[in-house]
Amino acid sequence: MADQYDFDLFTIGAGSGGVRASRVSAAHGARVAVAEEYRVGGTCVIRGCVPKKMLVYGAHFAEDLEDAQQFGWTIEGKSFDWVKLRDHVQTDIDRLEGLYGETLGNHGVEVFRERAEITGPHEITLASGKVVTAKYILVATGAQPQRLEFPGSEHAITSNEAFHLDALPKRVMIAGGGYIANEFAGIFNEFGSKVCIVNRSDQLLRGYDESLRDRLLQISMMKGINFHFNTTFKSITKNDDGSLHVELDGDDDQDVDVVMFATGRSPNTGGLGLENVGVELGDKGEIKVDEFSQTNVDYIYAVGDVTDRVQLTPVAIREGQAFADSVFSDVEPYGVDHSCIASAVFSHPPIAAVGMTEGEARNKIGNIKVYTSDFRAMKNVVAGRNERSLYKMITNAATDQVVGIHMIGPESAEIMQAAAVAVKAGLTKADFDATTAIHPTLAEELVLFK
Ligand code: FAD
């Protein structure tokens, strides 16, 4: 019966979700193929989380090298070479891409390095013209950066191109207020570019707790990043020297070297042939799925960013795993719990959060308690760096259960991963208080809230 099709599973897109789903399905005994139109590994590995984090590390040396002097070090002749870092990052990305390909190969997954489209029931056509059939189709095509449209907007880049710039721009304008905008603003600023953010509203990082957003804004401004709020783009024209003249609505015109759009990511559902088989899409073009990632067409599933549930790598991976286990193993079909997902913004300094913000908790629970710790990390004190951390814990006043933790400060993402276990497990503030501090650390603030 299974041989009626060329494959048991055909996955479109070898990113975080697609690779996990393909590999695990194959391990469960399925005959699997995956198509990838760009590079195996997908956004996270090739032009997202991984290279971005490498740039964040590289950028942070700017502060570390400065602070080192207060710790007795003399550093002479320091300089930064963008091309060297860029190429080093790309070499490591090549290595990782190779490893992802190897993993698929080792599991017997057939990889087609070309675009795929659904052309009929159970039928996929590859860019080369090859037609294959599969019992199940998994769409794991991710998302792509949204581009603003206005005269001259074609001169702007997105995060896709930011990793490949020929030279470090002297002046960078970033459109958007989300995590990618703030992360790249921090990166370029630390490298020495003059950075400004243009945002159509007056809010950064929607979804994060307000006091942390305010703190990041304050610190970012102190570090030299400029913000143009309630401002939109009118046009971009190229100057004779190759730089860009940006006409804004809401603020003065600016001349910059690079304009980068970081204005959200849209699900990759165009040209996939979904209409050929009647797969239902939502308002943003996302594939609508049920809790098991199944679409309205029973043999087609979708995981990851293309479903626009929570656009994060660990979520796409979990969805891919749950799909593979549910469809190709003996376990009872299960879905992914999308509640209480911890996340981070790798800004300078980073933000990390899990659970409800203070505003959400007030709306949903009403009777809450908020504990805050506003402190200067010891390292910053010694370095003479006037940068304060802010930790916030929110509890349900009736039950003492911790319903949210929010942090901005050095290493907050690293610290949050452990704290998120406690919040996800439903522990109380008394449980945190009963835990002895590790001293001296930043993280000890979490068990010392008064
Ligand atoms: P993707 O990883 O995007 O994979 C989809 C793949 O499908 C792509 O390789 C694409 O080329 C391919 N494809 C598309 N259409 C076709 C087709 N028709 N045929 C064949 N192949 C096709 N997440 C985090 O958790 N932490 C972070 O720090 C983080 N940082 C980020 C930074 C940036 C700059 C960006 C852009 C994203 C970041 N993300 C981060 C988000 C993360 O990268 C995504 O959530 C994750 O990659 C989604 O995985 P996916 O499998 O859904 O899609």
Residues whose N, C-alpha, C, O or C-beta is under 5 A from the ligand:
A	BS01	FAD	I12 G13 A14 G15 S16 G17 G18 A35 E36 E37 Y38 R39 G41 G42 T43 C44 R47 G48 C49 K52 E114 R115 A116 A140 T141 G142 A143 S159 I180 N268 V303 G304 D305 V306 Q311 L312 T313 P314 A316
